[in-house]
């Protein structure tokens, strides 16, 4: 839960007019900037997605401080995950307190499987996501007139974004609030959830992901490039914001309609940020991953890239214990999405995050998590 001091911080943040939350550039643009992305080439080539390793060799600076709290949230809130993972979490906590040396994991009964990376040389892509804060009103007025919707009763035949913008959900009582523009709700859709501030009664709510309309996602950054409206070499979040603010609402509407996918939300008074596993997420402690190889609750050891303020790689990695507690449509196999927290600073950091690090899936010998290198039958390579 958020403290009253955090509530005040939120309100101070929200005085910034028309604040546009930053999101991971890879999701919006579909194009990478020419930069050093922190790849390492320290291992032999890996033949599989998960590769058994007997010893983890890493001399990176270590920070395991958030793991115990995040693991306790899993154990206390999910009996089913606790049954599987609690013995492993206990051993990892003991290892972190007594040693912390990755080469000694086996002495604590912990088994390791290294992710091969997209290049089969161990380089796993890390992107970032965060929880934005969006300004809404409970009732529509001249300024706040763009609805944010709850989940309608539809399955494969849900309306497209264009149909929704043109009134397909009118009269169903699904409006959760009203925004001053269409781009802010769109950005929250990309993140999958976020906080909202209702200025008419000064309250905060958390909008959790409730579902989507099962249409394919199309990058609006890519559309702007293809239409020669923004040069590819100048494409950025700043460029998208400048284009949106320089154009009429109907022109912006037509652009956003090129992405038929639409996300629906569920309003919650509990201000905990929940992942798809139903567990509150802690910044820099939780990641979204591909549940076909990293089931919800899986602990991983990761060399996460550390960035400079301008988003460039600092030249360093940090060894952290993380828990896979969320999923994402674009997060597949050798790609992890690291949760950065709440508000604009977290948004800035997450927006820069598109770099590589090494990752090890962890299991406990003689438990339900043993042999972490094993894949389900349908995933065997």
Secondary structure as UniProt FT lines:
FT   HELIX           4..13
FT   TURN            14..15
FT   TURN            17..18
FT   HELIX           25..29
FT   STRAND          50..53
FT   STRAND          61..63
FT   TURN            65..66
FT   HELIX           67..77
FT   HELIX           79..98
FT   HELIX           102..108
FT   STRAND          110..115
FT   TURN            118..119
FT   STRAND          124..137
FT   STRAND          146..149
FT   TURN            156..157
FT   HELIX           161..165
FT   TURN            166..171
FT   STRAND          175..179
FT   HELIX           182..191
FT   STRAND          194..198
FT   TURN            199..202
FT   STRAND          203..212
FT   HELIX           220..226
FT   TURN            227..228
FT   HELIX           232..234
FT   HELIX           237..245
FT   HELIX           249..256
FT   TURN            257..258
FT   STRAND          263..268
FT   TURN            276..277
FT   TURN            283..285
FT   STRAND          286..288
FT   TURN            291..293
FT   TURN            296..297
FT   STRAND          299..307
FT   TURN            309..310
FT   STRAND          313..326
FT   TURN            329..330
FT   STRAND          335..342
FT   HELIX           343..352
FT   STRAND          354..357
FT   STRAND          359..364
FT   TURN            365..366
FT   TURN            368..369
FT   TURN            372..373
FT   HELIX           377..379
//
